[in-house]
């Protein structure tokens, strides 16, 4: 299942998720820090969404209340609950 999530409060503007049930098949970000976001995307491939959410939720970027990893957790939550 392919879904798109519009991020809030980050340099990246959108996250594209491809899920197989609760398993993350692939992740790609639009915008943001390209190298770091490619790395995060590769690290979560094959993980259960709940495991990735537990690791990424609540991470902040500097003084911002969120981050790209936190937004990925929010996108995963939305995809799982869809």
C-alpha positions as a printed Julia matrix, in Angstrom:
82×3 Matrix{Float64}:
  0.0    0.0    0.0
  1.49   3.32  -1.08
  0.61   6.42   0.93
  1.75  10.03   1.05
  2.05  12.15   4.19
  2.41  15.96   4.19
  4.95  16.84   6.87
  4.53  19.66   9.37
  7.35  21.82  10.78
 10.27  20.26   8.88
 12.44  21.04   5.87
 11.07  17.96   4.12
  7.59  18.54   2.74
  6.28  15.04   2.08
  6.93  11.4    2.92
  6.04   8.57   0.55
  5.53   5.21   2.25
  5.14   1.79   0.71
  3.82  -0.69   3.26
  3.09  -4.41   3.17
  0.67  -4.73   6.08
  2.65  -3.44   9.07
  6.05  -3.92   7.38
  7.81  -0.91   5.83
  8.81  -1.75   2.26
 10.23   1.68   1.33
 10.31   5.31   2.42
 11.23   8.42   0.47
 11.23  12.07   1.51
 10.68  15.17  -0.62
 13.09  17.91   0.44
 15.13  17.94   3.63
 18.69  16.71   4.22
 19.02  14.23   1.38
 21.82  12.03   2.72
 20.43  11.74   6.23
 16.93  11.02   5.01
 18.16   8.36   2.58
 19.98   6.75   5.51
 16.91   6.8    7.75
 14.82   5.39   4.9
 17.21   2.46   4.38
 17.43   1.76   8.11
 13.68   1.36   8.53
 13.11  -0.79   5.42
 11.87  -4.22   6.49
 10.99  -3.05  10.02
  7.58  -3.32  11.62
  5.92   0.08  11.69
  5.44  -0.15  15.47
  9.18  -0.7   16.01
 10.12   2.28  13.84
  7.52   4.47  15.58
  8.9    3.51  19.0
 12.44   4.47  17.93
 11.68   7.68  16.01
  8.73   9.36  17.72
  9.62  12.41  19.78
 12.99  13.17  18.15
 13.44  16.93  17.81
 15.52  18.94  15.33
 17.29  21.76  17.16
 14.68  23.97  18.77
 11.85  22.68  16.57
  9.18  20.59  18.31
  9.53  17.88  15.63
 12.0   16.44  13.11
 11.97  14.4    9.92
 12.31  11.14  11.92
  9.42  12.23  14.17
  7.36  13.1   11.1
  8.14   9.65   9.7
  6.74   8.18  12.93
  3.59  10.28  12.47
  3.3    9.15   8.84
  3.63   5.52   9.9
  0.95   5.97  12.57
 -1.39   7.47   9.97
 -0.66   4.65   7.5
 -1.22   1.91  10.08
 -4.5    3.49  11.22
 -5.79   4.1    7.67
